[in-house]
């Protein structure tokens, strides 16, 4: 389902790294994210709500760039 906040989600299981591109073009990596959380995020009806409740401020992250 399209999101007004999240543009794309990528999960690298080998590194437990979740990369989130937001609609404002900011890109963040979240570290040590369990595969179950990443999967639930991808399948959430409201990605913004899920992100705010289950990911934001819960995992170490860093902004990696702005999408081109």
C-alpha positions, -999 to +999 in steps of 0.1 A: +000+000+000+014+034-009+026+056+020+026+094+023+057+092+045+077+062+034+089+060-002+108+027-001+121+000+023+151-023+019+162-049+044+196-067+043+191-098+065+228-106+065+235-073+083+202-068+100+201-034+083+170-016+073+172+012+048+143+036+047+138+063+020+112+088+031+091+109+007+111+140+017+141+122+000+160+116+032+175+081+035+183+064+068+199+031+078+186+014+109+209-012+125+202-045+144+166-046+132+151-081+135+138-096+103+104-100+119+102-062+124+114-055+088+088-079+074+060-064+095+070-029+084+069-039+047+035-054+052+020-027+074-011-010+061+001+023+076+039+024+072+042+058+089+023+046+120+043+014+121+076+033+117+068+057+145+056+030+169+081+002+162+112+016+146+118+053+152+139+059+184+141+021+189+172+013+168+205+030+161+204+049+129+222+073+107+212+095+077+232+082+047+221+106+020+193+123+002+179+103-026+187+118-061 
